[in-house]
Amino acid sequence: MASVIGVRFKNAGKLYYFDPGSFWPTAGDAVIVETVRGVEYGEVVTGVKEVSDELITPPLKKVIRIATAADAQHDQENRAKERDALTLCQKKVQEHKLQMKLVGCEYTFDNSKILFYFTSDKRVDFRALVKDLASAFHTRIELRQIGVRDEAKMMGGLGMCGRPVCCAQFLGDFQPVSIKMAKEQNLSLNPTKISGICGRLMCCLKYEEDHYEATRKRMPRVGKEVMTPDGAGTVVDLNILKETVRVRIPKGDSTEQKDYPLADVQRIVPARPPKKAQSGGETEPDEAESVEPDAESVAEYAGEEGLSPDEALAEIEEIAEEAEEEAEEEAEAEEQETKDETDE
């Protein structure tokens, strides 16, 4: 365990840990710290706290000092110079006819380096550009190519929801997002409807994914037979948020569909083969004994559900345990009813 403070260098940026040393900054204070890029001006997001060594990237550097009013003024001057530097760099890019799009510019706090961020569809030879910029600014120049998600984070904008994009507002790190998440949430698979302004899948698809996965495990699968208060039927749809199951129930020569709360729906246990007789004798048919499903039954169930053999076996055992618990509860209820009638 080590005592650290969390510092950010820009809005919605990544959180970095530093050793507070003899200082005791609180959230909202500005500090001067040393990073791999040089001396930087940052804002304290989390006060002094202890974290495990696994969360710290060594070496843990110390805070140089608490920022003063002069430091804050110098940082504001750097922000103003960044706009002029970006304009000049854009002119140099056009002069060299390079296929690159400038996105942003950053001065280090001590003005020892200027970083220019750009996007491009291919590799760019910018050695001549760096020489021109170094002669114009008389300091170290670094050009860094970034992806489209980082571009959206730096530029900002409005998402399809009408609110500022999450990456520029509060997301410190990008989380992996897949098309499977859209399928799990029954969203349209039209790329234009599930993609952000960066052209990649929207980050918000990740927000509710854990809830969908946890709830779906407790619900029967579409196409499976279930028991409802109105009789047996087939699952045709699931509403994860409301936790309801839509079931198709036979009604004479036709069928009807009805929504039931998850608590009112019981999964029907798949039939399992009887246990083979041992050499020492035969197993009584009414003997209460756990029966293990054979490999063939597990493989058949796995094929129907699209599961691995281990997942199929675990699901079969889970369904069987639920059925046994329900049977025990029903037996206890019947026994209690019989006892009550006898007492009367």
Short mmCIF file of the C-alpha atoms (twelve columns), coordinates in Angstrom:
data_MODEL
# 
_entry.id   MODEL 
# 
loop_
_atom_site.group_PDB 
_atom_site.id 
_atom_site.type_symbol 
_atom_site.label_atom_id 
_atom_site.label_alt_id 
_atom_site.label_comp_id 
_atom_site.label_asym_id 
_atom_site.label_seq_id 
_atom_site.Cartn_x 
_atom_site.Cartn_y 
_atom_site.Cartn_z 
_atom_site.pdbx_PDB_model_num 
ATOM 1   C CA . MET A 1   0.000   0.000   0.000   1 
ATOM 2   C CA . ALA A 2   1.139   3.530   -0.803  1 
ATOM 3   C CA . SER A 3   -0.257  6.999   -0.112  1 
ATOM 4   C CA . VAL A 4   -1.041  8.747   -3.405  1 
ATOM 5   C CA . ILE A 5   -3.117  11.521  -4.957  1 
ATOM 6   C CA . GLY A 6   -4.983  11.290  -8.268  1 
ATOM 7   C CA . VAL A 7   -4.183  13.997  -10.831 1 
ATOM 8   C CA . ARG A 8   -5.717  14.826  -14.205 1 
ATOM 9   C CA . PHE A 9   -4.122  17.120  -16.788 1 
ATOM 10  C CA . LYS A 10  -7.219  17.786  -18.883 1 
ATOM 11  C CA . ASN A 11  -10.973 17.368  -18.676 1 
ATOM 12  C CA . ALA A 12  -12.030 13.692  -18.771 1 
ATOM 13  C CA . GLY A 13  -8.381  12.721  -19.060 1 
ATOM 14  C CA . LYS A 14  -6.772  9.645   -17.603 1 
ATOM 15  C CA . LEU A 15  -6.155  9.635   -13.844 1 
ATOM 16  C CA . TYR A 16  -2.503  9.425   -12.785 1 
ATOM 17  C CA . TYR A 17  -1.136  8.688   -9.316  1 
ATOM 18  C CA . PHE A 18  1.618   10.737  -7.674  1 
ATOM 19  C CA . ASP A 19  3.368   10.652  -4.321  1 
ATOM 20  C CA . PRO A 20  2.179   13.732  -2.342  1 
ATOM 21  C CA . GLY A 21  5.433   13.769  -0.344  1 
ATOM 22  C CA . SER A 22  5.332   16.389  2.394   1 
ATOM 23  C CA . PHE A 23  2.370   18.165  0.769   1 
ATOM 24  C CA . TRP A 24  -1.282  17.468  1.562   1 
ATOM 25  C CA . PRO A 25  -3.306  18.669  -1.465  1 
ATOM 26  C CA . THR A 26  -7.069  18.177  -1.557  1 
ATOM 27  C CA . ALA A 27  -9.455  17.623  -4.467  1 
ATOM 28  C CA . GLY A 28  -9.669  20.757  -6.603  1 
ATOM 29  C CA . ASP A 29  -6.149  21.992  -5.860  1 
ATOM 30  C CA . ALA A 30  -3.651  22.513  -8.669  1 
ATOM 31  C CA . VAL A 31  -0.194  20.944  -8.449  1 
ATOM 32  C CA . ILE A 32  3.054   20.940  -10.398 1 
ATOM 33  C CA . VAL A 33  4.327   17.414  -11.082 1 
ATOM 34  C CA . GLU A 34  6.984   15.751  -13.204 1 
ATOM 35  C CA . THR A 35  5.840   13.303  -15.900 1 
ATOM 36  C CA . VAL A 36  7.487   11.435  -18.757 1 
ATOM 37  C CA . ARG A 37  6.657   14.415  -20.970 1 
ATOM 38  C CA . GLY A 38  8.235   16.925  -18.591 1 
ATOM 39  C CA . VAL A 39  6.943   19.249  -15.884 1 
ATOM 40  C CA . GLU A 40  3.130   19.503  -16.022 1 
ATOM 41  C CA . TYR A 41  0.344   21.522  -14.406 1 
ATOM 42  C CA . GLY A 42  -2.534  19.318  -13.228 1 
ATOM 43  C CA . GLU A 43  -5.634  19.300  -11.066 1 
ATOM 44  C CA . VAL A 44  -6.013  17.046  -8.040  1 
ATOM 45  C CA . VAL A 45  -9.095  14.839  -8.459  1 
ATOM 46  C CA . THR A 46  -8.721  12.555  -5.447  1 
ATOM 47  C CA . GLY A 47  -7.066  13.599  -2.200  1 
ATOM 48  C CA . VAL A 48  -4.460  11.604  -0.334  1 
ATOM 49  C CA . LYS A 49  -5.474  7.957   -0.049  1 
ATOM 50  C CA . GLU A 50  -3.900  4.534   0.084   1 
ATOM 51  C CA . VAL A 51  -3.987  2.217   -2.925  1 
ATOM 52  C CA . SER A 52  -2.497  -1.214  -3.564  1 
ATOM 53  C CA . ASP A 53  0.857   -1.468  -5.295  1 
ATOM 54  C CA . GLU A 54  -0.795  -3.291  -8.230  1 
ATOM 55  C CA . LEU A 55  -2.620  -0.103  -9.266  1 
ATOM 56  C CA . ILE A 56  0.561   1.971   -9.354  1 
ATOM 57  C CA . THR A 57  2.793   2.210   -12.419 1 
ATOM 58  C CA . PRO A 58  6.369   2.471   -11.130 1 
ATOM 59  C CA . PRO A 59  8.242   4.649   -10.581 1 
ATOM 60  C CA . LEU A 60  5.843   6.721   -8.460  1 
ATOM 61  C CA . LYS A 61  6.953   10.339  -8.904  1 
ATOM 62  C CA . LYS A 62  6.527   13.017  -6.245  1 
ATOM 63  C CA . VAL A 63  4.620   16.276  -6.383  1 
ATOM 64  C CA . ILE A 64  7.038   19.154  -6.976  1 
ATOM 65  C CA . ARG A 65  4.876   21.816  -5.319  1 
ATOM 66  C CA . ILE A 66  1.372   23.156  -4.876  1 
ATOM 67  C CA . ALA A 67  0.583   25.452  -7.809  1 
ATOM 68  C CA . THR A 68  0.583   29.192  -7.143  1 
ATOM 69  C CA . ALA A 69  -1.354  32.006  -8.800  1 
ATOM 70  C CA . ALA A 70  1.669   32.657  -11.032 1 
ATOM 71  C CA . ASP A 71  1.627   29.000  -12.129 1 
ATOM 72  C CA . ALA A 72  -2.058  29.247  -13.012 1 
ATOM 73  C CA . GLN A 73  -1.377  32.403  -15.049 1 
ATOM 74  C CA . HIS A 74  1.474   30.682  -16.893 1 
ATOM 75  C CA . ASP A 75  -0.784  27.730  -17.712 1 
ATOM 76  C CA . GLN A 76  -3.394  30.099  -19.169 1 
ATOM 77  C CA . GLU A 77  -0.710  31.735  -21.318 1 
ATOM 78  C CA . ASN A 78  0.309   28.320  -22.624 1 
ATOM 79  C CA . ARG A 79  -3.301  27.558  -23.576 1 
ATOM 80  C CA . ALA A 80  -3.411  30.804  -25.577 1 
ATOM 81  C CA . LYS A 81  -0.107  30.021  -27.324 1 
ATOM 82  C CA . GLU A 82  -1.420  26.580  -28.300 1 
ATOM 83  C CA . ARG A 83  -4.045  28.128  -30.593 1 
ATOM 84  C CA . ASP A 84  -1.408  30.200  -32.401 1 
ATOM 85  C CA . ALA A 85  0.926   27.211  -32.665 1 
ATOM 86  C CA . LEU A 86  -1.835  25.064  -34.160 1 
ATOM 87  C CA . THR A 87  -2.574  27.718  -36.801 1 
ATOM 88  C CA . LEU A 88  1.087   27.959  -37.788 1 
ATOM 89  C CA . CYS A 89  1.466   24.184  -37.907 1 
ATOM 90  C CA . GLN A 90  -1.580  23.925  -40.179 1 
ATOM 91  C CA . LYS A 91  0.060   26.346  -42.641 1 
ATOM 92  C CA . LYS A 92  3.264   24.301  -42.596 1 
ATOM 93  C CA . VAL A 93  1.310   21.106  -43.289 1 
ATOM 94  C CA . GLN A 94  -0.282  22.709  -46.343 1 
ATOM 95  C CA . GLU A 95  3.096   23.945  -47.576 1 
ATOM 96  C CA . HIS A 96  4.553   20.432  -47.356 1 
ATOM 97  C CA . LYS A 97  1.358   18.958  -48.877 1 
ATOM 98  C CA . LEU A 98  1.064   16.255  -46.242 1 
ATOM 99  C CA . GLN A 99  -2.037  14.037  -46.004 1 
ATOM 100 C CA . MET A 100 -2.709  14.590  -42.315 1 
ATOM 101 C CA . LYS A 101 -5.398  16.298  -40.237 1 
ATOM 102 C CA . LEU A 102 -4.250  18.304  -37.227 1 
ATOM 103 C CA . VAL A 103 -6.422  17.745  -34.170 1 
ATOM 104 C CA . GLY A 104 -4.796  19.516  -31.247 1 
ATOM 105 C CA . CYS A 105 -1.690  21.026  -29.745 1 
ATOM 106 C CA . GLU A 106 -0.237  20.996  -26.226 1 
ATOM 107 C CA . TYR A 107 2.583   22.894  -24.550 1 
ATOM 108 C CA . THR A 108 4.311   21.320  -21.576 1 
ATOM 109 C CA . PHE A 109 4.211   23.561  -18.518 1 
ATOM 110 C CA . ASP A 110 7.930   24.381  -18.685 1 
ATOM 111 C CA . ASN A 111 7.696   25.038  -22.471 1 
ATOM 112 C CA . SER A 112 10.355  22.410  -23.124 1 
ATOM 113 C CA . LYS A 113 8.215   20.596  -25.692 1 
ATOM 114 C CA . ILE A 114 5.240   21.150  -28.009 1 
ATOM 115 C CA . LEU A 115 3.074   18.172  -28.961 1 
ATOM 116 C CA . PHE A 116 0.934   18.164  -32.084 1 
ATOM 117 C CA . TYR A 117 -1.761  15.503  -32.497 1 
ATOM 118 C CA . PHE A 118 -2.977  14.435  -35.937 1 
ATOM 119 C CA . THR A 119 -4.955  11.732  -37.716 1 
ATOM 120 C CA . SER A 120 -4.150  10.129  -41.034 1 
ATOM 121 C CA . ASP A 121 -5.236  7.084   -43.023 1 
ATOM 122 C CA . LYS A 122 -1.645  6.135   -43.788 1 
ATOM 123 C CA . ARG A 123 1.929   6.662   -42.632 1 
ATOM 124 C CA . VAL A 124 3.209   10.221  -42.996 1 
ATOM 125 C CA . ASP A 125 6.813   11.285  -43.464 1 
ATOM 126 C CA . PHE A 126 6.871   14.510  -41.430 1 
ATOM 127 C CA . ARG A 127 10.622  14.874  -40.859 1 
ATOM 128 C CA . ALA A 128 10.848  18.039  -42.945 1 
ATOM 129 C CA . LEU A 129 7.789   19.439  -41.127 1 
ATOM 130 C CA . VAL A 130 9.410   18.847  -37.736 1 
ATOM 131 C CA . LYS A 131 12.530  20.734  -38.820 1 
ATOM 132 C CA . ASP A 132 10.466  23.730  -39.938 1 
ATOM 133 C CA . LEU A 133 8.455   23.765  -36.710 1 
ATOM 134 C CA . ALA A 134 11.590  23.445  -34.556 1 
ATOM 135 C CA . SER A 135 13.169  26.443  -36.300 1 
ATOM 136 C CA . ALA A 136 9.956   28.445  -35.862 1 
ATOM 137 C CA . PHE A 137 9.338   27.659  -32.146 1 
ATOM 138 C CA . HIS A 138 12.955  27.022  -31.012 1 
ATOM 139 C CA . THR A 139 11.936  24.082  -28.835 1 
ATOM 140 C CA . ARG A 140 11.429  20.348  -29.091 1 
ATOM 141 C CA . ILE A 141 8.621   19.251  -31.407 1 
ATOM 142 C CA . GLU A 142 6.708   15.979  -31.185 1 
ATOM 143 C CA . LEU A 143 4.044   14.850  -33.662 1 
ATOM 144 C CA . ARG A 144 1.788   12.056  -32.448 1 
ATOM 145 C CA . GLN A 145 -0.705  10.141  -34.573 1 
ATOM 146 C CA . ILE A 146 -3.960  9.276   -32.789 1 
ATOM 147 C CA . GLY A 147 -7.093  7.285   -33.628 1 
ATOM 148 C CA . VAL A 148 -10.588 8.495   -34.415 1 
ATOM 149 C CA . ARG A 149 -11.814 7.885   -30.854 1 
ATOM 150 C CA . ASP A 150 -9.052  10.015  -29.400 1 
ATOM 151 C CA . GLU A 151 -9.892  12.678  -31.997 1 
ATOM 152 C CA . ALA A 152 -13.519 12.767  -30.826 1 
ATOM 153 C CA . LYS A 153 -12.332 12.956  -27.200 1 
ATOM 154 C CA . MET A 154 -10.127 15.966  -27.956 1 
ATOM 155 C CA . MET A 155 -12.522 17.786  -30.292 1 
ATOM 156 C CA . GLY A 156 -15.765 17.078  -28.401 1 
ATOM 157 C CA . GLY A 157 -19.212 17.355  -29.947 1 
ATOM 158 C CA . LEU A 158 -22.811 16.187  -29.544 1 
ATOM 159 C CA . GLY A 159 -23.884 12.581  -29.711 1 
ATOM 160 C CA . MET A 160 -27.067 11.250  -31.280 1 
ATOM 161 C CA . CYS A 161 -28.697 11.550  -27.835 1 
ATOM 162 C CA . GLY A 162 -28.271 15.335  -27.998 1 
ATOM 163 C CA . ARG A 163 -25.794 15.462  -25.122 1 
ATOM 164 C CA . PRO A 164 -22.017 16.098  -25.259 1 
ATOM 165 C CA . VAL A 165 -20.091 12.947  -26.117 1 
ATOM 166 C CA . CYS A 166 -19.229 10.847  -23.068 1 
ATOM 167 C CA . CYS A 167 -15.526 10.525  -23.918 1 
ATOM 168 C CA . ALA A 168 -15.072 14.297  -23.711 1 
ATOM 169 C CA . GLN A 169 -17.221 14.673  -20.578 1 
ATOM 170 C CA . PHE A 170 -16.240 11.993  -18.078 1 
ATOM 171 C CA . LEU A 171 -14.744 8.822   -19.618 1 
ATOM 172 C CA . GLY A 172 -11.125 8.527   -18.553 1 
ATOM 173 C CA . ASP A 173 -10.363 5.376   -20.559 1 
ATOM 174 C CA . PHE A 174 -12.060 3.766   -23.539 1 
ATOM 175 C CA . GLN A 175 -13.735 0.438   -22.841 1 
ATOM 176 C CA . PRO A 176 -13.906 -2.307  -25.502 1 
ATOM 177 C CA . VAL A 177 -17.302 -2.350  -27.236 1 
ATOM 178 C CA . SER A 178 -18.562 -5.115  -29.534 1 
ATOM 179 C CA . ILE A 179 -21.552 -5.684  -31.808 1 
ATOM 180 C CA . LYS A 180 -22.580 -8.503  -29.446 1 
ATOM 181 C CA . MET A 181 -23.586 -5.867  -26.883 1 
ATOM 182 C CA . ALA A 182 -26.057 -4.339  -29.343 1 
ATOM 183 C CA . LYS A 183 -27.515 -7.795  -30.024 1 
ATOM 184 C CA . GLU A 184 -27.852 -8.539  -26.303 1 
ATOM 185 C CA . GLN A 185 -29.800 -5.282  -25.821 1 
ATOM 186 C CA . ASN A 186 -32.084 -5.897  -28.828 1 
ATOM 187 C CA . LEU A 187 -30.867 -2.747  -30.565 1 
ATOM 188 C CA . SER A 188 -30.859 -2.054  -34.279 1 
ATOM 189 C CA . LEU A 189 -27.749 -3.423  -35.953 1 
ATOM 190 C CA . ASN A 190 -27.745 -0.555  -38.442 1 
ATOM 191 C CA . PRO A 191 -24.217 0.924   -38.119 1 
ATOM 192 C CA . THR A 192 -25.506 4.489   -38.450 1 
ATOM 193 C CA . LYS A 193 -27.757 4.023   -35.394 1 
ATOM 194 C CA . ILE A 194 -25.245 2.440   -33.018 1 
ATOM 195 C CA . SER A 195 -22.116 4.383   -34.013 1 
ATOM 196 C CA . GLY A 196 -20.892 7.610   -32.450 1 
ATOM 197 C CA . ILE A 197 -19.506 10.708  -34.147 1 
ATOM 198 C CA . CYS A 198 -16.122 8.961   -34.301 1 
ATOM 199 C CA . GLY A 199 -17.568 6.276   -36.563 1 
ATOM 200 C CA . ARG A 200 -16.993 3.524   -33.981 1 
ATOM 201 C CA . LEU A 201 -19.581 1.722   -31.850 1 
ATOM 202 C CA . MET A 202 -20.995 3.989   -29.138 1 
ATOM 203 C CA . CYS A 203 -19.308 3.731   -25.739 1 
ATOM 204 C CA . CYS A 204 -22.704 3.787   -23.989 1 
ATOM 205 C CA . LEU A 205 -23.405 0.248   -25.254 1 
ATOM 206 C CA . LYS A 206 -21.132 -0.876  -22.416 1 
ATOM 207 C CA . TYR A 207 -23.035 0.874   -19.620 1 
ATOM 208 C CA . GLU A 208 -25.926 -1.601  -19.232 1 
ATOM 209 C CA . GLU A 209 -24.216 -4.703  -20.605 1 
ATOM 210 C CA . ASP A 210 -23.441 -6.191  -17.164 1 
ATOM 211 C CA . HIS A 211 -27.113 -5.880  -16.146 1 
ATOM 212 C CA . TYR A 212 -28.289 -7.512  -19.374 1 
ATOM 213 C CA . GLU A 213 -25.865 -10.410 -18.995 1 
ATOM 214 C CA . ALA A 214 -26.764 -11.041 -15.337 1 
ATOM 215 C CA . THR A 215 -30.530 -10.819 -15.954 1 
ATOM 216 C CA . ARG A 216 -30.468 -12.956 -19.092 1 
ATOM 217 C CA . LYS A 217 -28.817 -15.799 -17.160 1 
ATOM 218 C CA . ARG A 218 -31.846 -15.882 -14.829 1 
ATOM 219 C CA . MET A 219 -34.343 -15.944 -17.697 1 
ATOM 220 C CA . PRO A 220 -35.307 -18.859 -19.963 1 
ATOM 221 C CA . ARG A 221 -34.055 -18.835 -23.538 1 
ATOM 222 C CA . VAL A 222 -36.243 -17.941 -26.501 1 
ATOM 223 C CA . GLY A 223 -37.776 -21.084 -28.000 1 
ATOM 224 C CA . LYS A 224 -37.732 -23.076 -24.750 1 
ATOM 225 C CA . GLU A 225 -40.738 -24.698 -23.088 1 
ATOM 226 C CA . VAL A 226 -41.807 -23.120 -19.804 1 
ATOM 227 C CA . MET A 227 -44.637 -23.490 -17.318 1 
ATOM 228 C CA . THR A 228 -46.850 -20.462 -16.621 1 
ATOM 229 C CA . PRO A 229 -49.962 -19.933 -14.451 1 
ATOM 230 C CA . ASP A 230 -52.000 -20.534 -17.633 1 
ATOM 231 C CA . GLY A 231 -50.211 -23.729 -18.604 1 
ATOM 232 C CA . ALA A 232 -47.169 -24.757 -20.636 1 
ATOM 233 C CA . GLY A 233 -45.974 -22.602 -23.509 1 
ATOM 234 C CA . THR A 234 -43.020 -21.542 -25.608 1 
ATOM 235 C CA . VAL A 235 -40.892 -18.461 -24.923 1 
ATOM 236 C CA . VAL A 236 -41.043 -16.041 -27.865 1 
ATOM 237 C CA . ASP A 237 -39.497 -12.866 -26.420 1 
ATOM 238 C CA . LEU A 238 -37.729 -11.456 -23.358 1 
ATOM 239 C CA . ASN A 239 -37.895 -7.968  -21.851 1 
ATOM 240 C CA . ILE A 240 -34.684 -7.630  -19.871 1 
ATOM 241 C CA . LEU A 241 -35.451 -4.240  -18.320 1 
ATOM 242 C CA . LYS A 242 -38.953 -5.153  -17.139 1 
ATOM 243 C CA . GLU A 243 -37.878 -8.763  -16.418 1 
ATOM 244 C CA . THR A 244 -40.915 -10.178 -18.187 1 
ATOM 245 C CA . VAL A 245 -41.236 -13.194 -20.484 1 
ATOM 246 C CA . ARG A 246 -43.566 -13.349 -23.488 1 
ATOM 247 C CA . VAL A 247 -44.937 -16.867 -23.885 1 
ATOM 248 C CA . ARG A 248 -46.990 -18.440 -26.687 1 
ATOM 249 C CA . ILE A 249 -49.679 -20.666 -25.129 1 
ATOM 250 C CA . PRO A 250 -51.909 -23.086 -27.091 1 
ATOM 251 C CA . LYS A 251 -55.638 -22.188 -26.957 1 
ATOM 252 C CA . GLY A 252 -57.636 -24.819 -28.744 1 
ATOM 253 C CA . ASP A 253 -56.795 -24.687 -32.455 1 
ATOM 254 C CA . SER A 254 -54.894 -21.401 -32.096 1 
ATOM 255 C CA . THR A 255 -52.374 -19.788 -29.773 1 
ATOM 256 C CA . GLU A 256 -52.079 -16.574 -27.832 1 
ATOM 257 C CA . GLN A 257 -49.103 -14.611 -26.567 1 
ATOM 258 C CA . LYS A 258 -48.997 -13.212 -23.066 1 
ATOM 259 C CA . ASP A 259 -46.390 -11.454 -20.909 1 
ATOM 260 C CA . TYR A 260 -45.552 -12.919 -17.491 1 
ATOM 261 C CA . PRO A 261 -43.266 -11.678 -14.724 1 
ATOM 262 C CA . LEU A 262 -40.119 -13.743 -14.432 1 
ATOM 263 C CA . ALA A 263 -41.204 -15.025 -11.005 1 
ATOM 264 C CA . ASP A 264 -44.344 -16.602 -12.545 1 
ATOM 265 C CA . VAL A 265 -42.429 -18.570 -15.166 1 
ATOM 266 C CA . GLN A 266 -40.770 -21.902 -14.425 1 
ATOM 267 C CA . ARG A 267 -38.326 -23.633 -16.715 1 
ATOM 268 C CA . ILE A 268 -39.181 -27.205 -17.686 1 
ATOM 269 C CA . VAL A 269 -36.314 -29.570 -16.897 1 
ATOM 270 C CA . PRO A 270 -35.058 -31.432 -19.993 1 
ATOM 271 C CA . ALA A 271 -35.520 -35.179 -19.812 1 
ATOM 272 C CA . ARG A 272 -32.469 -37.035 -18.581 1 
ATOM 273 C CA . PRO A 273 -31.697 -40.703 -19.254 1 
ATOM 274 C CA . PRO A 274 -32.009 -43.152 -16.319 1 
ATOM 275 C CA . LYS A 275 -28.873 -44.257 -14.554 1 
ATOM 276 C CA . LYS A 276 -27.449 -47.514 -15.835 1 
ATOM 277 C CA . ALA A 277 -27.756 -50.557 -13.557 1 
ATOM 278 C CA . GLN A 278 -24.675 -51.535 -11.578 1 
ATOM 279 C CA . SER A 279 -23.230 -55.047 -11.721 1 
ATOM 280 C CA . GLY A 280 -24.227 -55.680 -8.122  1 
ATOM 281 C CA . GLY A 281 -27.918 -55.118 -8.747  1 
ATOM 282 C CA . GLU A 282 -30.494 -52.835 -10.328 1 
ATOM 283 C CA . THR A 283 -31.423 -49.373 -9.191  1 
ATOM 284 C CA . GLU A 284 -34.954 -49.079 -7.930  1 
ATOM 285 C CA . PRO A 285 -37.038 -46.741 -10.158 1 
ATOM 286 C CA . ASP A 286 -38.501 -44.869 -7.178  1 
ATOM 287 C CA . GLU A 287 -35.244 -44.501 -5.303  1 
ATOM 288 C CA . ALA A 288 -34.410 -40.840 -4.621  1 
ATOM 289 C CA . GLU A 289 -31.000 -40.713 -6.207  1 
ATOM 290 C CA . SER A 290 -29.231 -38.025 -8.240  1 
ATOM 291 C CA . VAL A 291 -28.861 -39.005 -11.889 1 
ATOM 292 C CA . GLU A 292 -25.927 -37.638 -13.816 1 
ATOM 293 C CA . PRO A 293 -26.586 -36.794 -17.497 1 
ATOM 294 C CA . ASP A 294 -24.497 -38.815 -19.916 1 
ATOM 295 C CA . ALA A 295 -22.082 -37.310 -22.442 1 
ATOM 296 C CA . GLU A 296 -24.477 -37.827 -25.356 1 
ATOM 297 C CA . SER A 297 -27.284 -35.879 -23.669 1 
ATOM 298 C CA . VAL A 298 -24.926 -33.076 -22.718 1 
ATOM 299 C CA . ALA A 299 -23.569 -32.867 -26.266 1 
ATOM 300 C CA . GLU A 300 -27.094 -32.763 -27.719 1 
ATOM 301 C CA . TYR A 301 -28.166 -30.001 -25.320 1 
ATOM 302 C CA . ALA A 302 -24.979 -28.041 -26.020 1 
ATOM 303 C CA . GLY A 303 -25.668 -28.213 -29.746 1 
ATOM 304 C CA . GLU A 304 -29.234 -26.966 -29.335 1 
ATOM 305 C CA . GLU A 305 -28.197 -24.037 -27.116 1 
ATOM 306 C CA . GLY A 306 -24.902 -23.163 -28.785 1 
ATOM 307 C CA . LEU A 307 -22.949 -23.797 -25.568 1 
ATOM 308 C CA . SER A 308 -19.725 -25.552 -24.695 1 
ATOM 309 C CA . PRO A 309 -20.051 -29.001 -23.036 1 
ATOM 310 C CA . ASP A 310 -19.057 -27.577 -19.631 1 
ATOM 311 C CA . GLU A 311 -21.598 -24.732 -19.910 1 
ATOM 312 C CA . ALA A 312 -24.321 -27.155 -21.033 1 
ATOM 313 C CA . LEU A 313 -23.624 -29.520 -18.125 1 
ATOM 314 C CA . ALA A 314 -23.672 -26.640 -15.639 1 
ATOM 315 C CA . GLU A 315 -26.993 -25.362 -17.021 1 
ATOM 316 C CA . ILE A 316 -28.598 -28.816 -16.938 1 
ATOM 317 C CA . GLU A 317 -27.509 -29.290 -13.324 1 
ATOM 318 C CA . GLU A 318 -28.784 -25.831 -12.416 1 
ATOM 319 C CA . ILE A 319 -32.188 -26.498 -13.973 1 
ATOM 320 C CA . ALA A 320 -32.367 -29.876 -12.249 1 
ATOM 321 C CA . GLU A 321 -31.544 -28.340 -8.865  1 
ATOM 322 C CA . GLU A 322 -34.245 -25.702 -9.313  1 
ATOM 323 C CA . ALA A 323 -36.762 -28.375 -10.235 1 
ATOM 324 C CA . GLU A 324 -35.835 -30.482 -7.192  1 
ATOM 325 C CA . GLU A 325 -36.183 -27.473 -4.897  1 
ATOM 326 C CA . GLU A 326 -39.592 -26.646 -6.364  1 
ATOM 327 C CA . ALA A 327 -40.687 -30.267 -5.995  1 
ATOM 328 C CA . GLU A 328 -39.578 -30.299 -2.346  1 
ATOM 329 C CA . GLU A 329 -41.468 -27.073 -1.686  1 
ATOM 330 C CA . GLU A 330 -44.622 -28.462 -3.305  1 
ATOM 331 C CA . ALA A 331 -44.308 -31.687 -1.303  1 
ATOM 332 C CA . GLU A 332 -43.909 -29.722 1.922   1 
ATOM 333 C CA . ALA A 333 -46.925 -27.600 1.053   1 
ATOM 334 C CA . GLU A 334 -49.068 -30.685 0.318   1 
ATOM 335 C CA . GLU A 335 -47.898 -32.329 3.538   1 
ATOM 336 C CA . GLN A 336 -48.830 -29.207 5.504   1 
ATOM 337 C CA . GLU A 337 -52.274 -29.075 3.858   1 
ATOM 338 C CA . THR A 338 -52.873 -32.747 4.715   1 
ATOM 339 C CA . LYS A 339 -51.815 -32.128 8.298   1 
ATOM 340 C CA . ASP A 340 -54.131 -29.133 8.608   1 
ATOM 341 C CA . GLU A 341 -57.077 -31.186 7.261   1 
ATOM 342 C CA . THR A 342 -56.311 -33.965 9.732   1 
ATOM 343 C CA . ASP A 343 -56.235 -31.496 12.645  1 
ATOM 344 C CA . GLU A 344 -59.582 -30.110 11.619  1 
# 
